[in-house]
Amino acid sequence: MEQFHGAVIEKTIRNSGVSISEVARRVGVSRRSMYYWFEQPSLQVSTIVKIGRALNYDFSVHFPNLLDSCHVIPAARKKQDDESLILWKTKYISLLEKYNDLLCSVQAERVHEIQKTA
């Protein structure tokens, strides 16, 4: 028996921690359209794929006969994106620490100069 598309989509969104408004914004539709889709027994593949991409979620788990591998977000790409995020986060933290050290040394020099003149 085929699953009710709208109900599966709604449950997945609610369990994702992403608000319905945010998913609607990412998909490019109104919030009302999202609620309309929740009521539908079947949705177009393109709609399911858009929502899946907005959530970074593979709906082929729920609809294996409807979605094939070309519609889902490849796991390797997600892993690569995660690794890239970690790399940039590490670089950012390193630069912040260097900047903080520089500010501390400049401040120490100013305090030393003020003490000399006093």
Secondary structure, DSSP 8 states (H G I E B T S, - for coil): ----HHHHHHHHHHHHT--HHHHHHHHTS-HHHHHHHHT-S---HHHHHHHHHHHT--GGGT-TTT--GGGS--HHHHHHHHHHHHHHHHHHHHHHHHHHHHHHHHHHHHHHHHHHH-
